[in-house]
Amino acid sequence: MDAQGDNLLKRLVEQESDLAGKVEAARAQAREIESDARAKADKLLDEAREKAKSVSEEHARAGEREAKEERDNVLARAEADAERIRNRARENRDAAVELVMERILP
């Protein structure tokens, strides 16, 4: 019986050692999975940051283009208004000179 108990104890020690090895292998695998997951997450975050930066820059460029177009439109309207006023002044210049002459030289 003593030999049988020794064999049983020996098998238990072997199983415990085997299980400890499996636990350590599982922990190592878990560390590797965690490391891979962190690397993938970091890569995704970097890609997301780059995409956000790209989109932000494109929106800024679009805003600048829209602002330039609006400035150009306002300037064009102002120039057109000024030209109409100059034309009206030219058209009325002779009448204005005549009116002044009538007032000064009755």
Z-matrix of the N, CA and C atoms (Angstrom, degrees):
N
C 1 1.427
C 2 1.518 1 112.12
N 3 1.254 2 113.62 1 -33.45
C 4 1.441 3 118.43 2 -179.53
C 5 1.524 4 110.83 3 -63.20
N 6 1.302 5 117.97 4 -38.98
C 7 1.460 6 121.94 5 178.49
C 8 1.523 7 110.33 6 -67.74
N 9 1.310 8 114.61 7 -36.86
C 10 1.473 9 119.32 8 178.99
C 11 1.525 10 109.60 9 -66.50
N 12 1.294 11 118.53 10 -40.29
C 13 1.462 12 123.07 11 177.86
C 14 1.514 13 110.59 12 -65.89
N 15 1.360 14 114.40 13 -39.23
C 16 1.458 15 117.66 14 178.25
C 17 1.533 16 110.84 15 -64.70
N 18 1.346 17 115.93 16 -41.24
C 19 1.468 18 119.65 17 177.72
C 20 1.520 19 111.13 18 -63.08
N 21 1.314 20 116.89 19 -42.73
C 22 1.467 21 121.39 20 178.82
C 23 1.532 22 110.12 21 -62.30
N 24 1.308 23 116.01 22 -44.53
C 25 1.462 24 120.55 23 179.12
C 26 1.525 25 110.57 24 -64.33
N 27 1.331 26 115.57 25 -41.12
C 28 1.465 27 120.47 26 178.49
C 29 1.521 28 110.70 27 -62.63
N 30 1.343 29 117.92 28 -42.17
C 31 1.477 30 121.08 29 177.67
C 32 1.529 31 111.27 30 -65.56
N 33 1.301 32 117.07 31 -38.57
C 34 1.469 33 120.57 32 178.33
C 35 1.532 34 110.47 33 -64.10
N 36 1.330 35 115.67 34 -42.19
C 37 1.464 36 119.32 35 178.46
C 38 1.527 37 109.87 36 -64.23
N 39 1.323 38 117.39 37 -40.95
C 40 1.465 39 121.70 38 179.36
C 41 1.531 40 110.25 39 -64.87
N 42 1.338 41 116.56 40 -42.09
C 43 1.472 42 120.14 41 179.20
C 44 1.525 43 110.84 42 -65.80
N 45 1.327 44 115.30 43 -41.14
C 46 1.458 45 119.65 44 178.72
C 47 1.525 46 109.78 45 -63.03
N 48 1.314 47 116.30 46 -43.48
C 49 1.453 48 121.15 47 178.75
C 50 1.523 49 110.06 48 -64.17
N 51 1.332 50 116.79 49 -41.73
C 52 1.462 51 121.89 50 178.23
C 53 1.523 52 110.24 51 -62.98
N 54 1.326 53 116.54 52 -44.55
C 55 1.471 54 120.49 53 178.91
C 56 1.530 55 111.17 54 -64.91
N 57 1.325 56 116.94 55 -39.95
C 58 1.466 57 120.20 56 178.36
C 59 1.525 58 109.80 57 -62.21
N 60 1.317 59 116.72 58 -39.47
C 61 1.465 60 120.47 59 176.80
C 62 1.507 61 111.65 60 -64.43
N 63 1.336 62 115.78 61 -41.60
C 64 1.471 63 119.71 62 178.84
C 65 1.527 64 110.67 63 -65.71
N 66 1.317 65 116.76 64 -39.53
C 67 1.467 66 120.45 65 178.28
C 68 1.523 67 110.12 66 -63.14
N 69 1.314 68 116.56 67 -44.49
C 70 1.468 69 120.09 68 179.15
C 71 1.526 70 111.10 69 -64.20
N 72 1.348 71 116.39 70 -39.94
C 73 1.469 72 120.09 71 177.35
C 74 1.523 73 110.28 72 -64.36
N 75 1.331 74 116.73 73 -39.82
C 76 1.468 75 120.57 74 178.73
C 77 1.526 76 110.32 75 -65.78
N 78 1.338 77 117.09 76 -39.96
C 79 1.465 78 120.25 77 177.84
C 80 1.532 79 110.58 78 -64.41
N 81 1.306 80 116.35 79 -41.47
C 82 1.476 81 120.07 80 178.42
C 83 1.518 82 110.00 81 -63.70
N 84 1.320 83 116.05 82 -42.42
C 85 1.466 84 119.93 83 178.56
C 86 1.525 85 110.16 84 -64.53
N 87 1.332 86 116.98 85 -39.60
C 88 1.468 87 120.54 86 178.66
C 89 1.532 88 110.26 87 -64.09
N 90 1.342 89 117.01 88 -40.92
C 91 1.469 90 119.73 89 177.61
C 92 1.532 91 110.64 90 -62.92
N 93 1.310 92 116.40 91 -40.26
C 94 1.463 93 120.29 92 178.96
C 95 1.523 94 111.07 93 -65.66
N 96 1.337 95 115.99 94 -43.22
C 97 1.474 96 120.08 95 178.19
C 98 1.522 97 110.03 96 -62.36
N 99 1.333 98 116.48 97 -42.66
C 100 1.458 99 120.52 98 179.34
C 101 1.526 100 110.66 99 -63.54
N 102 1.329 101 116.38 100 -42.87
C 103 1.460 102 120.88 101 178.87
C 104 1.532 103 110.90 102 -62.25
N 105 1.324 104 116.30 103 -44.25
C 106 1.468 105 120.38 104 177.91
C 107 1.526 106 110.91 105 -62.71
N 108 1.337 107 115.47 106 -42.41
C 109 1.472 108 119.82 107 -179.53
C 110 1.523 109 110.59 108 -63.67
N 111 1.336 110 116.40 109 -41.22
C 112 1.473 111 119.23 110 178.18
C 113 1.529 112 111.03 111 -64.58
N 114 1.317 113 116.06 112 -41.84
C 115 1.473 114 119.61 113 179.22
C 116 1.529 115 110.38 114 -62.36
N 117 1.342 116 116.68 115 -43.70
C 118 1.469 117 119.77 116 178.76
C 119 1.517 118 110.91 117 -65.21
N 120 1.333 119 116.64 118 -40.87
C 121 1.469 120 120.39 119 179.26
C 122 1.534 121 110.04 120 -63.77
N 123 1.335 122 116.61 121 -43.05
C 124 1.469 123 119.88 122 178.02
C 125 1.526 124 110.77 123 -61.41
N 126 1.329 125 115.89 124 -41.97
C 127 1.466 126 119.97 125 179.09
C 128 1.530 127 110.60 126 -63.21
N 129 1.336 128 116.38 127 -44.66
C 130 1.466 129 119.87 128 178.81
C 131 1.521 130 111.49 129 -62.92
N 132 1.331 131 116.47 130 -40.30
C 133 1.472 132 119.55 131 178.03
C 134 1.525 133 110.87 132 -64.15
N 135 1.333 134 116.79 133 -42.07
C 136 1.462 135 119.45 134 177.95
C 137 1.526 136 110.77 135 -62.25
N 138 1.330 137 116.36 136 -43.49
C 139 1.466 138 119.83 137 178.53
C 140 1.519 139 111.09 138 -63.11
N 141 1.336 140 116.28 139 -40.77
C 142 1.466 141 120.24 140 179.27
C 143 1.527 142 110.62 141 -64.90
N 144 1.335 143 116.41 142 -40.77
C 145 1.473 144 119.57 143 178.03
C 146 1.521 145 110.71 144 -63.06
N 147 1.324 146 116.31 145 -43.95
C 148 1.467 147 120.14 146 178.98
C 149 1.528 148 110.81 147 -62.34
N 150 1.327 149 116.73 148 -43.01
C 151 1.466 150 120.88 149 179.19
C 152 1.529 151 110.12 150 -63.27
N 153 1.338 152 115.71 151 -44.27
C 154 1.471 153 119.56 152 179.23
C 155 1.523 154 110.55 153 -62.23
N 156 1.327 155 116.45 154 -41.00
C 157 1.467 156 120.22 155 178.64
C 158 1.525 157 110.54 156 -63.78
N 159 1.322 158 115.69 157 -43.46
C 160 1.461 159 120.64 158 179.95
C 161 1.525 160 111.15 159 -62.65
N 162 1.329 161 115.74 160 -46.11
C 163 1.472 162 120.26 161 179.88
C 164 1.521 163 109.91 162 -64.01
N 165 1.322 164 116.22 163 -42.16
C 166 1.460 165 120.59 164 179.34
C 167 1.527 166 111.34 165 -61.37
N 168 1.325 167 115.80 166 -44.36
C 169 1.467 168 119.12 167 179.00
C 170 1.516 169 111.43 168 -65.17
N 171 1.326 170 117.31 169 -38.41
C 172 1.469 171 120.27 170 178.68
C 173 1.527 172 110.58 171 -65.45
N 174 1.341 173 116.06 172 -40.70
C 175 1.470 174 118.82 173 177.65
C 176 1.524 175 110.72 174 -64.88
N 177 1.323 176 116.34 175 -38.27
C 178 1.468 177 119.32 176 178.57
C 179 1.529 178 109.99 177 -64.19
N 180 1.341 179 116.14 178 -43.76
C 181 1.472 180 118.86 179 178.63
C 182 1.529 181 110.72 180 -63.27
N 183 1.332 182 116.24 181 -40.91
C 184 1.465 183 119.49 182 179.09
C 185 1.527 184 110.17 183 -63.26
N 186 1.327 185 116.42 184 -41.63
C 187 1.469 186 120.36 185 177.91
C 188 1.510 187 111.62 186 -62.27
N 189 1.330 188 116.30 187 -41.50
C 190 1.467 189 120.25 188 178.05
C 191 1.528 190 110.79 189 -64.38
N 192 1.341 191 116.28 190 -40.72
C 193 1.476 192 118.83 191 178.59
C 194 1.530 193 110.35 192 -63.88
N 195 1.329 194 116.42 193 -43.79
C 196 1.468 195 119.62 194 -179.77
C 197 1.525 196 110.72 195 -63.51
N 198 1.341 197 116.37 196 -41.85
C 199 1.464 198 119.78 197 179.51
C 200 1.526 199 110.35 198 -63.52
N 201 1.334 200 117.67 199 -41.97
C 202 1.470 201 121.24 200 178.44
C 203 1.523 202 110.55 201 -63.07
N 204 1.334 203 116.39 202 -44.22
C 205 1.467 204 119.64 203 178.56
C 206 1.524 205 110.68 204 -60.25
N 207 1.326 206 116.55 205 -42.43
C 208 1.467 207 119.87 206 -179.62
C 209 1.526 208 110.32 207 -66.65
N 210 1.357 209 117.15 208 -42.27
C 211 1.478 210 119.71 209 176.88
C 212 1.522 211 110.12 210 -60.16
N 213 1.331 212 116.34 211 -44.24
C 214 1.468 213 120.10 212 179.80
C 215 1.524 214 111.09 213 -62.14
N 216 1.329 215 116.85 214 -40.67
C 217 1.464 216 120.72 215 179.14
C 218 1.522 217 110.93 216 -64.85
N 219 1.333 218 116.81 217 -44.71
C 220 1.468 219 120.21 218 179.64
C 221 1.528 220 109.56 219 -63.04
N 222 1.328 221 116.38 220 -43.71
C 223 1.462 222 120.12 221 179.37
C 224 1.530 223 111.03 222 -62.66
N 225 1.325 224 116.36 223 -42.73
C 226 1.470 225 119.85 224 179.98
C 227 1.532 226 110.67 225 -62.95
N 228 1.339 227 116.74 226 -41.89
C 229 1.472 228 119.09 227 177.97
C 230 1.522 229 111.33 228 -64.93
N 231 1.332 230 116.71 229 -40.01
C 232 1.465 231 120.41 230 179.20
C 233 1.525 232 110.62 231 -65.11
N 234 1.323 233 116.35 232 -42.04
C 235 1.467 234 119.64 233 178.22
C 236 1.526 235 111.05 234 -64.28
N 237 1.326 236 117.07 235 -39.58
C 238 1.465 237 120.69 236 178.39
C 239 1.532 238 110.17 237 -64.76
N 240 1.341 239 116.56 238 -41.78
C 241 1.466 240 120.13 239 177.56
C 242 1.525 241 110.60 240 -62.96
N 243 1.324 242 116.21 241 -43.24
C 244 1.469 243 119.77 242 179.61
C 245 1.521 244 110.54 243 -63.15
N 246 1.310 245 117.46 244 -40.44
C 247 1.469 246 120.78 245 179.04
C 248 1.531 247 110.66 246 -63.97
N 249 1.338 248 117.05 247 -41.35
C 250 1.480 249 119.48 248 177.62
C 251 1.529 250 110.87 249 -62.34
N 252 1.325 251 115.77 250 -39.53
C 253 1.473 252 119.24 251 179.61
C 254 1.522 253 110.02 252 -67.40
N 255 1.334 254 117.83 253 -41.86
C 256 1.473 255 120.71 254 177.27
C 257 1.529 256 110.49 255 -60.93
N 258 1.327 257 116.57 256 -43.57
C 259 1.467 258 120.31 257 179.98
C 260 1.526 259 110.82 258 -63.20
N 261 1.332 260 115.73 259 -43.24
C 262 1.466 261 118.87 260 179.42
C 263 1.528 262 110.25 261 -64.33
N 264 1.339 263 116.63 262 -38.54
C 265 1.469 264 119.94 263 178.79
C 266 1.527 265 110.31 264 -64.34
N 267 1.357 266 116.13 265 -41.98
C 268 1.474 267 119.39 266 177.84
C 269 1.527 268 110.58 267 -61.67
N 270 1.327 269 114.82 268 -43.06
C 271 1.465 270 118.89 269 -178.75
C 272 1.521 271 111.47 270 -63.87
N 273 1.316 272 117.33 271 -34.08
C 274 1.468 273 120.71 272 -175.78
C 275 1.528 274 113.20 273 -95.78
N 276 1.329 275 117.14 274 -0.71
C 277 1.466 276 120.18 275 -176.74
C 278 1.529 277 111.61 276 -62.06
N 279 1.310 278 116.32 277 -47.47
C 280 1.472 279 118.43 278 -178.09
C 281 1.521 280 110.98 279 -61.53
N 282 1.308 281 116.17 280 -42.74
C 283 1.466 282 119.14 281 179.59
C 284 1.523 283 110.41 282 -65.08
N 285 1.333 284 117.07 283 -37.96
C 286 1.468 285 120.70 284 179.28
C 287 1.519 286 110.64 285 -65.82
N 288 1.340 287 117.43 286 -43.00
C 289 1.468 288 120.68 287 178.87
C 290 1.520 289 109.37 288 -63.05
N 291 1.302 290 116.85 289 -42.78
C 292 1.465 291 120.51 290 179.80
C 293 1.528 292 110.78 291 -62.99
N 294 1.322 293 117.00 292 -41.99
C 295 1.469 294 120.36 293 179.56
C 296 1.534 295 109.81 294 -64.82
N 297 1.310 296 117.59 295 -41.93
C 298 1.473 297 120.51 296 179.07
C 299 1.520 298 109.36 297 -63.76
N 300 1.275 299 116.70 298 -43.54
C 301 1.474 300 119.99 299 -179.83
C 302 1.511 301 111.14 300 -62.87
N 303 1.304 302 117.93 301 -37.39
C 304 1.456 303 120.61 302 178.65
C 305 1.526 304 110.67 303 -66.75
N 306 1.291 305 115.93 304 -36.78
C 307 1.480 306 119.37 305 -178.75
C 308 1.529 307 111.31 306 -73.82
N 309 1.330 308 114.81 307 -37.95
C 310 1.473 309 118.64 308 -176.47
C 311 1.515 310 109.95 309 -81.52
N 312 1.330 311 116.54 310 -41.87
C 313 1.480 312 120.22 311 -178.12
C 314 1.528 313 109.51 312 -115.28
N 315 1.288 314 117.92 313 83.94
C 316 1.474 315 118.90 314 -177.37
C 317 1.504 316 114.92 315 -71.04
